[in-house]
Each structure stands twice: as structure tokens, then as C-alpha cells.
């Protein structure tokens, strides 16, 4: 978090938080809802200013209730999450994963595959959904227990309810489990659509 933001929080600690103004779409794009109507599910307007995007990325965090927010100076702006707190993609050299905020994913402690074919990774930063266009190449890199290609194991009807997957030389093998899409926020510990009374 920026030092200027920390200083503003210390100076004005009781500024009311706002809800409904910002969302994160499944492709990792920040979107503004000028009328504060994010809770209604609308797409909002894309934020394209590079400096603003970088500022949001640097000051993105969460509270103990699993509500993610952008700390805009002394004011907390809660975020509607359309998929997960982070959207993960392959780095340009395809040697690791990186978040939509451009933070490196150092490790993965678990994987979840939902019933719509979306893959989630538990990381030290928080849970992230793998960007749809990067899912096929990532699956080609992941190995099941015993070193077999994960795609082969999945084609044979595994991993089933519980197995393991890893990216040799990048991410150690970690539990891979199935999950229903509707259960993702609750089981993975985040509030998808924070409101003033959701703490």
C-alpha cells in the first residue's frame, strides 16, 4: 500500500467506506459504476487510465470478512468480484503465474476446479481464477500425482473429488479438488458483492 495512503488513513481514520462503485470482471479489468449501482450486476465502465489502474493495483486489499477493497486515500472502496479476488494469467514468458495487479504468484497451496471448467488457485496473496485464455496452456503444464499430464488424468475421469496437481519446477504439487461454482465464494473465503451490512 502506498505510503501516502497510509498517511491519509492515519490522519483521517473514520472516513465512511463506499460500496457499489467499483468491480473486477472475470478478465481482471477494473470497472467503474458511476451511479454506485455495481450491486445491480451491470457491467460498468472500463477504467483505462494507466496511472489510475496502477494506483488501484497497489492499494488493493481485503478485510477479515473477506471483503476486497481499493484504499483510495482515507476512503475504502469495496469491490464487487465477478469471479474471484484475483485473476491469474501466465507471464509473458509462460514461466509462472501473475495476478491482474502484476504481482508474482510465488506458490500455490491448492487448486479448485469448478463445474463450469474454471480453475482457481490458492496463493499467498489470495484466491485467483485462471484467465480463460490462459487455462488451456496452463493445464498442459500441470502434472497429476505421479507425473502424468493433468489433462490425461482428467480425460480418464480423475482427479475426482481430491487429487494433486503441480507445475514441475514452478509450483509444488498441491491438492486439486472439485467445487460447485455456486460454492466458490463461500468455500474460498471471499464476499463477491460487499454491502454496508456484509461485514
PyMOL commands that place a pseudoatom at each C-alpha (Angstrom):
pseudoatom trace, name=CA, resn=UNK, resi=1, chain=A, elem=C, hetatm=0, pos=[0.000, 0.000, 0.000]
pseudoatom trace, name=CA, resn=UNK, resi=2, chain=A, elem=C, hetatm=0, pos=[1.301, 3.463, -0.869]
pseudoatom trace, name=CA, resn=UNK, resi=3, chain=A, elem=C, hetatm=0, pos=[2.796, 5.456, 1.985]
pseudoatom trace, name=CA, resn=UNK, resi=4, chain=A, elem=C, hetatm=0, pos=[0.601, 8.408, 1.034]
pseudoatom trace, name=CA, resn=UNK, resi=5, chain=A, elem=C, hetatm=0, pos=[-2.446, 6.202, 1.530]
pseudoatom trace, name=CA, resn=UNK, resi=6, chain=A, elem=C, hetatm=0, pos=[-1.188, 5.021, 4.933]
pseudoatom trace, name=CA, resn=UNK, resi=7, chain=A, elem=C, hetatm=0, pos=[-0.582, 8.634, 5.935]
pseudoatom trace, name=CA, resn=UNK, resi=8, chain=A, elem=C, hetatm=0, pos=[-4.098, 9.613, 4.839]
pseudoatom trace, name=CA, resn=UNK, resi=9, chain=A, elem=C, hetatm=0, pos=[-5.577, 6.724, 6.855]
pseudoatom trace, name=CA, resn=UNK, resi=10, chain=A, elem=C, hetatm=0, pos=[-3.669, 7.811, 9.934]
pseudoatom trace, name=CA, resn=UNK, resi=11, chain=A, elem=C, hetatm=0, pos=[-4.818, 11.406, 9.523]
pseudoatom trace, name=CA, resn=UNK, resi=12, chain=A, elem=C, hetatm=0, pos=[-8.476, 10.622, 8.721]
pseudoatom trace, name=CA, resn=UNK, resi=13, chain=A, elem=C, hetatm=0, pos=[-9.214, 7.166, 10.189]
pseudoatom trace, name=CA, resn=UNK, resi=14, chain=A, elem=C, hetatm=0, pos=[-13.003, 7.368, 10.202]
pseudoatom trace, name=CA, resn=UNK, resi=15, chain=A, elem=C, hetatm=0, pos=[-13.918, 8.240, 6.628]
pseudoatom trace, name=CA, resn=UNK, resi=16, chain=A, elem=C, hetatm=0, pos=[-17.018, 6.186, 5.677]
pseudoatom trace, name=CA, resn=UNK, resi=17, chain=A, elem=C, hetatm=0, pos=[-16.473, 3.356, 3.194]
pseudoatom trace, name=CA, resn=UNK, resi=18, chain=A, elem=C, hetatm=0, pos=[-18.377, 3.231, -0.072]
pseudoatom trace, name=CA, resn=UNK, resi=19, chain=A, elem=C, hetatm=0, pos=[-19.985, 0.327, -1.915]
pseudoatom trace, name=CA, resn=UNK, resi=20, chain=A, elem=C, hetatm=0, pos=[-21.235, -0.163, -5.434]
pseudoatom trace, name=CA, resn=UNK, resi=21, chain=A, elem=C, hetatm=0, pos=[-18.718, 1.984, -7.300]
pseudoatom trace, name=CA, resn=UNK, resi=22, chain=A, elem=C, hetatm=0, pos=[-16.074, -0.499, -8.411]
pseudoatom trace, name=CA, resn=UNK, resi=23, chain=A, elem=C, hetatm=0, pos=[-15.999, -4.027, -9.798]
pseudoatom trace, name=CA, resn=UNK, resi=24, chain=A, elem=C, hetatm=0, pos=[-13.443, -6.526, -11.069]
pseudoatom trace, name=CA, resn=UNK, resi=25, chain=A, elem=C, hetatm=0, pos=[-14.550, -8.537, -14.080]
pseudoatom trace, name=CA, resn=UNK, resi=26, chain=A, elem=C, hetatm=0, pos=[-13.548, -12.154, -14.884]
pseudoatom trace, name=CA, resn=UNK, resi=27, chain=A, elem=C, hetatm=0, pos=[-10.760, -10.940, -17.168]
pseudoatom trace, name=CA, resn=UNK, resi=28, chain=A, elem=C, hetatm=0, pos=[-9.102, -8.857, -14.462]
pseudoatom trace, name=CA, resn=UNK, resi=29, chain=A, elem=C, hetatm=0, pos=[-10.364, -5.470, -15.636]
pseudoatom trace, name=CA, resn=UNK, resi=30, chain=A, elem=C, hetatm=0, pos=[-11.374, -2.774, -13.179]
pseudoatom trace, name=CA, resn=UNK, resi=31, chain=A, elem=C, hetatm=0, pos=[-14.745, -1.224, -13.960]
pseudoatom trace, name=CA, resn=UNK, resi=32, chain=A, elem=C, hetatm=0, pos=[-16.342, 1.939, -12.584]
pseudoatom trace, name=CA, resn=UNK, resi=33, chain=A, elem=C, hetatm=0, pos=[-20.043, 2.215, -11.744]
pseudoatom trace, name=CA, resn=UNK, resi=34, chain=A, elem=C, hetatm=0, pos=[-20.650, 5.996, -11.739]
pseudoatom trace, name=CA, resn=UNK, resi=35, chain=A, elem=C, hetatm=0, pos=[-24.088, 5.770, -10.168]
pseudoatom trace, name=CA, resn=UNK, resi=36, chain=A, elem=C, hetatm=0, pos=[-22.985, 3.371, -7.425]
pseudoatom trace, name=CA, resn=UNK, resi=37, chain=A, elem=C, hetatm=0, pos=[-25.028, 0.543, -8.925]
pseudoatom trace, name=CA, resn=UNK, resi=38, chain=A, elem=C, hetatm=0, pos=[-22.443, -2.280, -9.016]
pseudoatom trace, name=CA, resn=UNK, resi=39, chain=A, elem=C, hetatm=0, pos=[-24.654, -4.394, -6.744]
pseudoatom trace, name=CA, resn=UNK, resi=40, chain=A, elem=C, hetatm=0, pos=[-27.237, -4.491, -9.539]
pseudoatom trace, name=CA, resn=UNK, resi=41, chain=A, elem=C, hetatm=0, pos=[-24.828, -6.556, -11.662]
pseudoatom trace, name=CA, resn=UNK, resi=42, chain=A, elem=C, hetatm=0, pos=[-24.312, -4.117, -14.530]
pseudoatom trace, name=CA, resn=UNK, resi=43, chain=A, elem=C, hetatm=0, pos=[-21.039, -4.138, -16.479]
pseudoatom trace, name=CA, resn=UNK, resi=44, chain=A, elem=C, hetatm=0, pos=[-19.969, -0.616, -15.548]
pseudoatom trace, name=CA, resn=UNK, resi=45, chain=A, elem=C, hetatm=0, pos=[-17.435, 1.407, -17.497]
pseudoatom trace, name=CA, resn=UNK, resi=46, chain=A, elem=C, hetatm=0, pos=[-13.850, 0.283, -18.140]
pseudoatom trace, name=CA, resn=UNK, resi=47, chain=A, elem=C, hetatm=0, pos=[-11.093, 2.185, -16.361]
pseudoatom trace, name=CA, resn=UNK, resi=48, chain=A, elem=C, hetatm=0, pos=[-8.340, 2.791, -18.894]
pseudoatom trace, name=CA, resn=UNK, resi=49, chain=A, elem=C, hetatm=0, pos=[-6.089, 5.455, -17.351]
pseudoatom trace, name=CA, resn=UNK, resi=50, chain=A, elem=C, hetatm=0, pos=[-2.769, 3.716, -16.651]
pseudoatom trace, name=CA, resn=UNK, resi=51, chain=A, elem=C, hetatm=0, pos=[-1.899, 5.793, -13.586]
pseudoatom trace, name=CA, resn=UNK, resi=52, chain=A, elem=C, hetatm=0, pos=[-5.299, 5.165, -12.006]
pseudoatom trace, name=CA, resn=UNK, resi=53, chain=A, elem=C, hetatm=0, pos=[-5.056, 1.429, -12.716]
pseudoatom trace, name=CA, resn=UNK, resi=54, chain=A, elem=C, hetatm=0, pos=[-1.606, 1.247, -11.163]
pseudoatom trace, name=CA, resn=UNK, resi=55, chain=A, elem=C, hetatm=0, pos=[-2.831, 3.170, -8.109]
pseudoatom trace, name=CA, resn=UNK, resi=56, chain=A, elem=C, hetatm=0, pos=[-5.753, 0.785, -7.644]
pseudoatom trace, name=CA, resn=UNK, resi=57, chain=A, elem=C, hetatm=0, pos=[-3.487, -2.238, -8.088]
pseudoatom trace, name=CA, resn=UNK, resi=58, chain=A, elem=C, hetatm=0, pos=[-1.025, -1.025, -5.456]
pseudoatom trace, name=CA, resn=UNK, resi=59, chain=A, elem=C, hetatm=0, pos=[-3.726, -0.283, -2.902]
pseudoatom trace, name=CA, resn=UNK, resi=60, chain=A, elem=C, hetatm=0, pos=[-5.911, -3.384, -3.261]
pseudoatom trace, name=CA, resn=UNK, resi=61, chain=A, elem=C, hetatm=0, pos=[-6.504, -5.395, -0.082]
pseudoatom trace, name=CA, resn=UNK, resi=62, chain=A, elem=C, hetatm=0, pos=[-9.138, -7.197, 1.983]
pseudoatom trace, name=CA, resn=UNK, resi=63, chain=A, elem=C, hetatm=0, pos=[-10.591, -7.185, 5.465]
pseudoatom trace, name=CA, resn=UNK, resi=64, chain=A, elem=C, hetatm=0, pos=[-11.185, -10.053, 7.899]
pseudoatom trace, name=CA, resn=UNK, resi=65, chain=A, elem=C, hetatm=0, pos=[-14.693, -10.573, 6.499]
pseudoatom trace, name=CA, resn=UNK, resi=66, chain=A, elem=C, hetatm=0, pos=[-13.302, -11.462, 3.064]
pseudoatom trace, name=CA, resn=UNK, resi=67, chain=A, elem=C, hetatm=0, pos=[-14.396, -8.164, 1.529]
pseudoatom trace, name=CA, resn=UNK, resi=68, chain=A, elem=C, hetatm=0, pos=[-11.911, -6.825, -1.002]
pseudoatom trace, name=CA, resn=UNK, resi=69, chain=A, elem=C, hetatm=0, pos=[-11.413, -3.117, -1.474]
pseudoatom trace, name=CA, resn=UNK, resi=70, chain=A, elem=C, hetatm=0, pos=[-9.356, -0.363, -3.038]
pseudoatom trace, name=CA, resn=UNK, resi=71, chain=A, elem=C, hetatm=0, pos=[-7.989, 2.007, -0.407]
pseudoatom trace, name=CA, resn=UNK, resi=72, chain=A, elem=C, hetatm=0, pos=[-8.424, 5.405, -2.044]
pseudoatom trace, name=CA, resn=UNK, resi=73, chain=A, elem=C, hetatm=0, pos=[-6.555, 7.621, 0.386]
pseudoatom trace, name=CA, resn=UNK, resi=74, chain=A, elem=C, hetatm=0, pos=[-8.561, 7.551, 3.631]
pseudoatom trace, name=CA, resn=UNK, resi=75, chain=A, elem=C, hetatm=0, pos=[-11.629, 6.048, 1.940]
pseudoatom trace, name=CA, resn=UNK, resi=76, chain=A, elem=C, hetatm=0, pos=[-12.212, 2.332, 1.465]
pseudoatom trace, name=CA, resn=UNK, resi=77, chain=A, elem=C, hetatm=0, pos=[-13.926, 1.479, -1.829]
pseudoatom trace, name=CA, resn=UNK, resi=78, chain=A, elem=C, hetatm=0, pos=[-15.349, -2.046, -1.684]
pseudoatom trace, name=CA, resn=UNK, resi=79, chain=A, elem=C, hetatm=0, pos=[-15.176, -4.115, -4.870]
pseudoatom trace, name=CA, resn=UNK, resi=80, chain=A, elem=C, hetatm=0, pos=[-17.752, -6.390, -6.491]
pseudoatom trace, name=CA, resn=UNK, resi=81, chain=A, elem=C, hetatm=0, pos=[-15.899, -9.514, -7.605]
pseudoatom trace, name=CA, resn=UNK, resi=82, chain=A, elem=C, hetatm=0, pos=[-17.346, -11.141, -10.709]
pseudoatom trace, name=CA, resn=UNK, resi=83, chain=A, elem=C, hetatm=0, pos=[-15.119, -14.230, -10.437]
pseudoatom trace, name=CA, resn=UNK, resi=84, chain=A, elem=C, hetatm=0, pos=[-12.515, -14.082, -7.641]
pseudoatom trace, name=CA, resn=UNK, resi=85, chain=A, elem=C, hetatm=0, pos=[-10.318, -11.571, -5.784]
pseudoatom trace, name=CA, resn=UNK, resi=86, chain=A, elem=C, hetatm=0, pos=[-7.509, -12.109, -8.296]
pseudoatom trace, name=CA, resn=UNK, resi=87, chain=A, elem=C, hetatm=0, pos=[-7.439, -13.004, -11.960]
pseudoatom trace, name=CA, resn=UNK, resi=88, chain=A, elem=C, hetatm=0, pos=[-4.318, -15.002, -12.815]
pseudoatom trace, name=CA, resn=UNK, resi=89, chain=A, elem=C, hetatm=0, pos=[-2.549, -15.184, -16.132]
pseudoatom trace, name=CA, resn=UNK, resi=90, chain=A, elem=C, hetatm=0, pos=[0.666, -16.641, -17.457]
pseudoatom trace, name=CA, resn=UNK, resi=91, chain=A, elem=C, hetatm=0, pos=[3.657, -14.325, -17.511]
pseudoatom trace, name=CA, resn=UNK, resi=92, chain=A, elem=C, hetatm=0, pos=[4.810, -13.186, -20.934]
pseudoatom trace, name=CA, resn=UNK, resi=93, chain=A, elem=C, hetatm=0, pos=[7.465, -15.921, -20.973]
pseudoatom trace, name=CA, resn=UNK, resi=94, chain=A, elem=C, hetatm=0, pos=[4.918, -18.516, -19.706]
pseudoatom trace, name=CA, resn=UNK, resi=95, chain=A, elem=C, hetatm=0, pos=[7.155, -19.476, -16.787]
pseudoatom trace, name=CA, resn=UNK, resi=96, chain=A, elem=C, hetatm=0, pos=[4.799, -18.694, -13.914]
pseudoatom trace, name=CA, resn=UNK, resi=97, chain=A, elem=C, hetatm=0, pos=[1.503, -17.084, -12.973]
pseudoatom trace, name=CA, resn=UNK, resi=98, chain=A, elem=C, hetatm=0, pos=[0.951, -13.396, -12.286]
pseudoatom trace, name=CA, resn=UNK, resi=99, chain=A, elem=C, hetatm=0, pos=[-2.080, -11.582, -10.890]
pseudoatom trace, name=CA, resn=UNK, resi=100, chain=A, elem=C, hetatm=0, pos=[-4.138, -8.899, -12.629]
pseudoatom trace, name=CA, resn=UNK, resi=101, chain=A, elem=C, hetatm=0, pos=[-2.342, -6.451, -10.302]
pseudoatom trace, name=CA, resn=UNK, resi=102, chain=A, elem=C, hetatm=0, pos=[1.007, -7.629, -11.752]
pseudoatom trace, name=CA, resn=UNK, resi=103, chain=A, elem=C, hetatm=0, pos=[2.100, -9.399, -8.567]
pseudoatom trace, name=CA, resn=UNK, resi=104, chain=A, elem=C, hetatm=0, pos=[4.056, -12.616, -8.951]
pseudoatom trace, name=CA, resn=UNK, resi=105, chain=A, elem=C, hetatm=0, pos=[2.406, -15.812, -7.713]
pseudoatom trace, name=CA, resn=UNK, resi=106, chain=A, elem=C, hetatm=0, pos=[5.187, -17.345, -5.641]
pseudoatom trace, name=CA, resn=UNK, resi=107, chain=A, elem=C, hetatm=0, pos=[3.386, -20.535, -4.641]
pseudoatom trace, name=CA, resn=UNK, resi=108, chain=A, elem=C, hetatm=0, pos=[0.072, -22.378, -4.877]
pseudoatom trace, name=CA, resn=UNK, resi=109, chain=A, elem=C, hetatm=0, pos=[-1.285, -24.234, -1.850]
pseudoatom trace, name=CA, resn=UNK, resi=110, chain=A, elem=C, hetatm=0, pos=[-4.329, -25.686, -3.576]
pseudoatom trace, name=CA, resn=UNK, resi=111, chain=A, elem=C, hetatm=0, pos=[-6.337, -25.837, -6.792]
pseudoatom trace, name=CA, resn=UNK, resi=112, chain=A, elem=C, hetatm=0, pos=[-10.100, -25.936, -7.276]
pseudoatom trace, name=CA, resn=UNK, resi=113, chain=A, elem=C, hetatm=0, pos=[-11.863, -26.907, -10.493]
pseudoatom trace, name=CA, resn=UNK, resi=114, chain=A, elem=C, hetatm=0, pos=[-15.498, -25.850, -10.704]
pseudoatom trace, name=CA, resn=UNK, resi=115, chain=A, elem=C, hetatm=0, pos=[-18.344, -27.493, -12.563]
pseudoatom trace, name=CA, resn=UNK, resi=116, chain=A, elem=C, hetatm=0, pos=[-18.112, -24.871, -15.317]
pseudoatom trace, name=CA, resn=UNK, resi=117, chain=A, elem=C, hetatm=0, pos=[-14.497, -25.743, -16.084]
pseudoatom trace, name=CA, resn=UNK, resi=118, chain=A, elem=C, hetatm=0, pos=[-12.910, -22.757, -14.327]
pseudoatom trace, name=CA, resn=UNK, resi=119, chain=A, elem=C, hetatm=0, pos=[-9.689, -23.285, -12.369]
pseudoatom trace, name=CA, resn=UNK, resi=120, chain=A, elem=C, hetatm=0, pos=[-8.850, -21.441, -9.142]
pseudoatom trace, name=CA, resn=UNK, resi=121, chain=A, elem=C, hetatm=0, pos=[-5.529, -21.268, -7.312]
pseudoatom trace, name=CA, resn=UNK, resi=122, chain=A, elem=C, hetatm=0, pos=[-4.979, -20.628, -3.615]
pseudoatom trace, name=CA, resn=UNK, resi=123, chain=A, elem=C, hetatm=0, pos=[-1.985, -18.288, -3.380]
pseudoatom trace, name=CA, resn=UNK, resi=124, chain=A, elem=C, hetatm=0, pos=[-0.299, -16.323, -0.559]
pseudoatom trace, name=CA, resn=UNK, resi=125, chain=A, elem=C, hetatm=0, pos=[-1.982, -13.194, -1.949]
pseudoatom trace, name=CA, resn=UNK, resi=126, chain=A, elem=C, hetatm=0, pos=[-5.460, -14.700, -2.017]
pseudoatom trace, name=CA, resn=UNK, resi=127, chain=A, elem=C, hetatm=0, pos=[-7.560, -16.901, -4.259]
pseudoatom trace, name=CA, resn=UNK, resi=128, chain=A, elem=C, hetatm=0, pos=[-7.405, -16.291, -8.006]
pseudoatom trace, name=CA, resn=UNK, resi=129, chain=A, elem=C, hetatm=0, pos=[-9.241, -17.586, -11.041]
pseudoatom trace, name=CA, resn=UNK, resi=130, chain=A, elem=C, hetatm=0, pos=[-7.112, -18.523, -14.032]
pseudoatom trace, name=CA, resn=UNK, resi=131, chain=A, elem=C, hetatm=0, pos=[-7.841, -16.283, -17.009]
pseudoatom trace, name=CA, resn=UNK, resi=132, chain=A, elem=C, hetatm=0, pos=[-9.883, -18.247, -19.533]
pseudoatom trace, name=CA, resn=UNK, resi=133, chain=A, elem=C, hetatm=0, pos=[-7.469, -17.787, -22.439]
pseudoatom trace, name=CA, resn=UNK, resi=134, chain=A, elem=C, hetatm=0, pos=[-4.532, -18.985, -20.317]
pseudoatom trace, name=CA, resn=UNK, resi=135, chain=A, elem=C, hetatm=0, pos=[-6.304, -22.033, -18.911]
pseudoatom trace, name=CA, resn=UNK, resi=136, chain=A, elem=C, hetatm=0, pos=[-5.501, -24.443, -21.810]
pseudoatom trace, name=CA, resn=UNK, resi=137, chain=A, elem=C, hetatm=0, pos=[-1.741, -23.704, -21.825]
pseudoatom trace, name=CA, resn=UNK, resi=138, chain=A, elem=C, hetatm=0, pos=[-1.608, -23.861, -18.021]
pseudoatom trace, name=CA, resn=UNK, resi=139, chain=A, elem=C, hetatm=0, pos=[-3.374, -27.236, -17.978]
pseudoatom trace, name=CA, resn=UNK, resi=140, chain=A, elem=C, hetatm=0, pos=[-0.746, -28.515, -20.390]
pseudoatom trace, name=CA, resn=UNK, resi=141, chain=A, elem=C, hetatm=0, pos=[1.958, -27.581, -17.864]
pseudoatom trace, name=CA, resn=UNK, resi=142, chain=A, elem=C, hetatm=0, pos=[0.259, -29.058, -14.804]
pseudoatom trace, name=CA, resn=UNK, resi=143, chain=A, elem=C, hetatm=0, pos=[1.057, -32.616, -13.794]
pseudoatom trace, name=CA, resn=UNK, resi=144, chain=A, elem=C, hetatm=0, pos=[-1.053, -35.004, -11.745]
pseudoatom trace, name=CA, resn=UNK, resi=145, chain=A, elem=C, hetatm=0, pos=[0.277, -37.205, -8.964]
pseudoatom trace, name=CA, resn=UNK, resi=146, chain=A, elem=C, hetatm=0, pos=[2.960, -39.484, -10.321]
pseudoatom trace, name=CA, resn=UNK, resi=147, chain=A, elem=C, hetatm=0, pos=[3.980, -37.004, -13.017]
pseudoatom trace, name=CA, resn=UNK, resi=148, chain=A, elem=C, hetatm=0, pos=[1.326, -37.820, -15.612]
pseudoatom trace, name=CA, resn=UNK, resi=149, chain=A, elem=C, hetatm=0, pos=[-0.058, -34.856, -17.564]
pseudoatom trace, name=CA, resn=UNK, resi=150, chain=A, elem=C, hetatm=0, pos=[-3.055, -33.469, -15.708]
pseudoatom trace, name=CA, resn=UNK, resi=151, chain=A, elem=C, hetatm=0, pos=[-5.085, -33.305, -18.911]
pseudoatom trace, name=CA, resn=UNK, resi=152, chain=A, elem=C, hetatm=0, pos=[-4.599, -37.045, -19.402]
pseudoatom trace, name=CA, resn=UNK, resi=153, chain=A, elem=C, hetatm=0, pos=[-5.680, -37.746, -15.838]
pseudoatom trace, name=CA, resn=UNK, resi=154, chain=A, elem=C, hetatm=0, pos=[-8.754, -35.563, -16.277]
pseudoatom trace, name=CA, resn=UNK, resi=155, chain=A, elem=C, hetatm=0, pos=[-9.633, -37.316, -19.537]
pseudoatom trace, name=CA, resn=UNK, resi=156, chain=A, elem=C, hetatm=0, pos=[-9.509, -40.646, -17.705]
pseudoatom trace, name=CA, resn=UNK, resi=157, chain=A, elem=C, hetatm=0, pos=[-12.046, -39.463, -15.186]
pseudoatom trace, name=CA, resn=UNK, resi=158, chain=A, elem=C, hetatm=0, pos=[-9.712, -38.289, -12.464]
pseudoatom trace, name=CA, resn=UNK, resi=159, chain=A, elem=C, hetatm=0, pos=[-8.764, -36.226, -10.455]
pseudoatom trace, name=CA, resn=UNK, resi=160, chain=A, elem=C, hetatm=0, pos=[-12.206, -36.855, -8.975]
pseudoatom trace, name=CA, resn=UNK, resi=161, chain=A, elem=C, hetatm=0, pos=[-13.025, -35.283, -5.657]
pseudoatom trace, name=CA, resn=UNK, resi=162, chain=A, elem=C, hetatm=0, pos=[-9.452, -34.973, -4.418]
pseudoatom trace, name=CA, resn=UNK, resi=163, chain=A, elem=C, hetatm=0, pos=[-6.062, -35.360, -6.070]
pseudoatom trace, name=CA, resn=UNK, resi=164, chain=A, elem=C, hetatm=0, pos=[-2.989, -33.189, -6.533]
pseudoatom trace, name=CA, resn=UNK, resi=165, chain=A, elem=C, hetatm=0, pos=[-1.555, -31.039, -9.287]
pseudoatom trace, name=CA, resn=UNK, resi=166, chain=A, elem=C, hetatm=0, pos=[1.731, -29.229, -9.700]
pseudoatom trace, name=CA, resn=UNK, resi=167, chain=A, elem=C, hetatm=0, pos=[3.848, -27.394, -12.226]
pseudoatom trace, name=CA, resn=UNK, resi=168, chain=A, elem=C, hetatm=0, pos=[7.264, -29.061, -12.113]
pseudoatom trace, name=CA, resn=UNK, resi=169, chain=A, elem=C, hetatm=0, pos=[9.995, -26.603, -11.238]
pseudoatom trace, name=CA, resn=UNK, resi=170, chain=A, elem=C, hetatm=0, pos=[7.484, -23.796, -10.599]
pseudoatom trace, name=CA, resn=UNK, resi=171, chain=A, elem=C, hetatm=0, pos=[4.730, -24.855, -8.183]
pseudoatom trace, name=CA, resn=UNK, resi=172, chain=A, elem=C, hetatm=0, pos=[4.921, -27.887, -5.920]
pseudoatom trace, name=CA, resn=UNK, resi=173, chain=A, elem=C, hetatm=0, pos=[2.108, -30.407, -6.072]
pseudoatom trace, name=CA, resn=UNK, resi=174, chain=A, elem=C, hetatm=0, pos=[-0.930, -29.152, -4.153]
pseudoatom trace, name=CA, resn=UNK, resi=175, chain=A, elem=C, hetatm=0, pos=[-4.404, -30.571, -3.543]
pseudoatom trace, name=CA, resn=UNK, resi=176, chain=A, elem=C, hetatm=0, pos=[-6.757, -30.380, -6.512]
pseudoatom trace, name=CA, resn=UNK, resi=177, chain=A, elem=C, hetatm=0, pos=[-10.422, -30.619, -5.667]
pseudoatom trace, name=CA, resn=UNK, resi=178, chain=A, elem=C, hetatm=0, pos=[-13.740, -30.245, -7.428]
pseudoatom trace, name=CA, resn=UNK, resi=179, chain=A, elem=C, hetatm=0, pos=[-16.103, -27.472, -6.379]
pseudoatom trace, name=CA, resn=UNK, resi=180, chain=A, elem=C, hetatm=0, pos=[-19.527, -26.258, -7.456]
pseudoatom trace, name=CA, resn=UNK, resi=181, chain=A, elem=C, hetatm=0, pos=[-19.412, -22.784, -8.978]
pseudoatom trace, name=CA, resn=UNK, resi=182, chain=A, elem=C, hetatm=0, pos=[-22.122, -21.541, -6.629]
pseudoatom trace, name=CA, resn=UNK, resi=183, chain=A, elem=C, hetatm=0, pos=[-19.960, -22.562, -3.640]
pseudoatom trace, name=CA, resn=UNK, resi=184, chain=A, elem=C, hetatm=0, pos=[-16.763, -20.822, -4.747]
pseudoatom trace, name=CA, resn=UNK, resi=185, chain=A, elem=C, hetatm=0, pos=[-17.092, -17.571, -2.729]
pseudoatom trace, name=CA, resn=UNK, resi=186, chain=A, elem=C, hetatm=0, pos=[-18.181, -19.301, 0.482]
pseudoatom trace, name=CA, resn=UNK, resi=187, chain=A, elem=C, hetatm=0, pos=[-15.630, -22.116, 0.357]
pseudoatom trace, name=CA, resn=UNK, resi=188, chain=A, elem=C, hetatm=0, pos=[-12.765, -19.948, -0.820]
pseudoatom trace, name=CA, resn=UNK, resi=189, chain=A, elem=C, hetatm=0, pos=[-13.462, -17.198, 1.680]
pseudoatom trace, name=CA, resn=UNK, resi=190, chain=A, elem=C, hetatm=0, pos=[-14.451, -14.034, -0.127]
pseudoatom trace, name=CA, resn=UNK, resi=191, chain=A, elem=C, hetatm=0, pos=[-17.520, -11.831, -0.351]
pseudoatom trace, name=CA, resn=UNK, resi=192, chain=A, elem=C, hetatm=0, pos=[-18.419, -11.379, -4.039]
pseudoatom trace, name=CA, resn=UNK, resi=193, chain=A, elem=C, hetatm=0, pos=[-20.680, -8.375, -3.604]
pseudoatom trace, name=CA, resn=UNK, resi=194, chain=A, elem=C, hetatm=0, pos=[-19.890, -6.437, -0.415]
pseudoatom trace, name=CA, resn=UNK, resi=195, chain=A, elem=C, hetatm=0, pos=[-22.543, -4.236, 1.082]
pseudoatom trace, name=CA, resn=UNK, resi=196, chain=A, elem=C, hetatm=0, pos=[-22.593, -1.939, 4.090]
pseudoatom trace, name=CA, resn=UNK, resi=197, chain=A, elem=C, hetatm=0, pos=[-24.048, -4.718, 6.256]
pseudoatom trace, name=CA, resn=UNK, resi=198, chain=A, elem=C, hetatm=0, pos=[-21.939, -7.659, 4.971]
pseudoatom trace, name=CA, resn=UNK, resi=199, chain=A, elem=C, hetatm=0, pos=[-19.103, -7.345, 7.496]
for i in range(1, 199): cmd.bond("trace and resi %d" % i, "trace and resi %d" % (i + 1))
show_as sticks, trace
zoom trace
